[in-house]
């Protein structure tokens, strides 16, 4: 058998803006591990690319994003896009009258995405001109009184100056939604992409971005003397400034907003949330390396558990072996020993706080969530100051010391809104603010065009005390791309935590399981948390993870129709494994709201030393089928049942001595 | 924290030598702080007897009446007199309809438990069995707790033996284990003084075993009993089992406080549940099976209990009323696929059994009834498949099923 795999057929777009992605594949053809070329490369118009991919005439193509609506099976290459934040220059309606006065607009047949974008924007303004498709490049010549033309691609260069009322659709989209516009992505036939292909496409992009001046010069030479010719420096500026080649959280938000609006315009059967994008895998190199390295470390479960029992650090391969083969009770017994070594005083802590979800409006549309409402959807809310004041007052009256404040990614709420809210909270209440998960911080940074660090500094100055670790789900992009393709990536999530720790802030971290993940995904999650914690502890400025919490995915009512092992049995196993692997995170909290108090209590013998929160209110998992409530007295009863003394704490895990422990309800 | 490892070693030795544990051993185990070590001990015995098997069956419940002249403090089900709000009694036709509704379903057992109705004629109980047998003769009828049998004997002027013989003639296949509560007289006097005493309960089962019936046994824990009284209860069952060998399964039942006179007691706790399963497995060395009754325990704890000594998870159940009226928040029924999945998730191999533990189906790890289960079969479960059974459960005693 010849193990050599045939080169994948790549179809790029012939426009200037695609050159940084496509040209390096020709000039520096990437080679596979066996030394043969990974790709053969051709070019065509965007609409032709999509058709060729659909017909199986190529394996990978740079496709207009609208085609993803018809091809949810395509795998999209992560981290690469042709996008813009604001004016793009090359998707323009050329006209001699304002948009609102046009009775007819000619569409370009080269890209359905742009035509659909125009329709979405017209719909947003309530405009209904007649639309007519004409061949690529012919529209501009037919612009007249009341007739505009959508001009795309290189033909649009310099167009703005030649017409009195040109409209840049990138700018209009940004004005309408506050989000970037993604025009094209690399899409592939399902199953053909391997990690080396992803790496090669990304490497080509990085190479192409370094050659922008070269492409600009080339292009200017090719078009010298034509109607669309511009100075070389204009092309370079276009490639550098107007076009963005990344696909991070903000671009993903823009992508889903576009797909959702386009989908409802096309009246797809399920209404608003039919936007599905499958991103191709992004593996975790250290894990692959660890698995590939021979058998240097101990290979029996018993030996690994002995090492863990002595408090020695476990490697990825050892963690994987425990994940695959260790018995529940063996893991539990060793985790219990490690818990006792880290917390010898026999105390299990808990906190009295309230979970407040200030808004349910969210652009991320995660498939596993039953809490959110998309912007403009029914039942969207933002809590008023009056309601917040009432909740905060109640919290104080019930002995609560903290608000866990989290919400959706609401494009209406800017940084100033949060700053005012935090200042008002601090001025009127003596409550700590454990506020905003990394996902929300990234959203704010994008919205305000600030760095994550700048956002955190301003929020902290306004009164934020610490960050909750939500939104981590599974820190492996293979899973994230499947369940929350439009939310931040693993690296982005970790970067927020890194920045917070650098500022000396304390945060928590979480893991949600039950997304058909494997041991590789779970261990990758643990490993990345542990590595960041190592880095943060070295800084010795107080900034670090205080606690880890894991729970099973709650599926009721969500759009994620997968079925996986979300049993309490697996929960106990994973929590015990976390206690062994996360040797530098001091506290582990049980998740009784999702598992019930009985399992929570048992969890205290499987590595945990904290019973979480009295949670005066919880809205998110309770919307997806978790319905458990506990008072402080009940929590203390369960802690005693497990053989520990209960004590209240704050977010820093300092025990509070001035708050009375609830009366004992325990039986003898 | 000091852990008395020498005592644990001594108990481990006894288990390896098949020496029965004492009351003091049981109480000491209950208090042993290391939950996982206790579980491992019970799991060793469990895997010695059953390997990686977990049994379930396809059954449903009929609770034909909740009218009851006993006033048990822990009960949320019984409505004392006919005509009281929510009191009900099914007619024989209604009972038959319960079965007719399930025409075509592969039910192998009907579990029938009722209140102690003061006015129904003896024929009612016989007819219940007769109509069900006439409708589906192949279905096993596990009916009437020892408390009901005792009540029949008094009310209709018959000996236990006569009652049982007539019921067997009408179609009775075995006795459920309910009504045992806690045998200790102190506790029984306080929580259920109106019904059969512990000795009477044991006598009914002794008589049933003599007539060749298999029966189950239970213990209600979490009311006012002490740990000594729990272990004492297990020892009394072990003694009868040594005499007759007729018990198949022990089912610990935790007390649920909603809607009854003991509502001020704290709710059941996971730790106590798991300890009870483990201690029961270790004390009752001559009873083959320990059942984690998911309706009462909750699905999550029932799964975990499969690592703490239990080897059975009961059945599909359907229409359980007694625990649900006491606030159990479990579903009313689980499908066969649900049961197999949750057994797999607990790292075990599902075995469908009939009432008498004849194997009807073994899980081969494949897809089931068109539902993809492969994604939910954990690696560790696959790795542990087919643990050998190294020891048969105690041979069944004299009698056997006629």
Contacts between the chains, C-beta under 8 A, distances in Angstrom:
chain1	res1	chain2	res2	distance
A	323	B	379	7.5
A	323	B	380	7.9
A	324	B	379	4.8
A	324	B	380	6.3
A	324	B	383	6.7
A	325	B	379	7.8
A	325	B	380	6.1
A	325	B	383	5.6
A	326	B	380	7.4
A	327	B	380	7.8
A	328	B	307	5.1
A	328	B	347	6.9
A	329	B	36	4.6
A	329	B	39	4.8
A	329	B	40	4.7
A	329	B	43	6.3
A	329	B	307	5.9
A	330	B	36	7.8
A	330	B	40	7.6
A	332	B	35	7.4
A	332	B	36	3.9
A	332	B	39	7.6
A	333	B	34	6.9
A	333	B	36	3.8
A	333	B	37	6.0
A	333	B	40	7.1
A	336	B	34	6.8
A	336	B	35	7.5
A	336	B	36	6.0
A	340	B	1	6.9
A	346	B	1	6.8
A	516	B	375	5.1
A	519	B	379	6.7
A	562	B	375	7.3
A	563	B	372	7.5
A	563	B	375	6.6
A	563	B	376	6.1
A	564	B	375	5.8
A	564	B	376	5.7
A	565	B	345	4.9
A	565	B	376	4.7
A	565	B	378	5.7
A	567	B	300	7.0
A	567	B	303	5.4
A	567	B	342	6.6
A	567	B	345	3.9
A	567	B	346	6.8
A	568	B	300	3.6
A	568	B	301	7.3
A	568	B	303	6.1
A	568	B	304	5.9
A	569	B	300	7.9
A	569	B	303	4.7
A	569	B	304	5.6
A	569	B	306	7.7
A	569	B	307	7.3
A	569	B	345	5.7
A	569	B	346	4.9
A	569	B	347	6.9
A	570	B	345	6.4
A	570	B	378	6.7
A	572	B	304	6.8
A	573	B	380	7.8
A	595	B	300	6.4
A	596	B	270	7.9
A	596	B	298	6.8
A	596	B	300	6.4
A	597	B	267	7.9
A	597	B	269	7.6
A	597	B	270	7.4
A	598	B	268	7.0
A	598	B	269	6.1
A	598	B	270	3.2
A	598	B	273	6.7
A	598	B	298	6.5
A	598	B	300	7.2
A	598	B	301	5.4
A	599	B	270	5.7
A	599	B	300	5.1
A	599	B	301	6.8
A	599	B	304	7.3
A	600	B	270	7.6
A	601	B	269	5.6
A	601	B	270	4.6
A	601	B	271	5.2
A	602	B	35	7.2
A	602	B	270	4.3
A	602	B	271	6.1
A	602	B	274	6.3
A	602	B	301	7.8
A	602	B	304	6.6
A	605	B	34	7.8
A	605	B	35	4.1
A	605	B	36	6.3
A	605	B	271	7.5
A	606	B	36	7.6
A	627	B	329	7.9
A	637	B	266	5.7
A	637	B	269	7.5
A	638	B	269	6.2
A	641	B	269	4.3
A	641	B	270	7.9
A	641	B	271	4.8
A	641	B	272	6.5
A	642	B	35	8.0
A	642	B	271	5.3
A	643	B	33	5.1
A	643	B	271	7.8
A	665	B	266	5.6
A	666	B	266	7.1
A	667	B	265	7.5
A	667	B	266	6.2
A	668	B	226	7.9
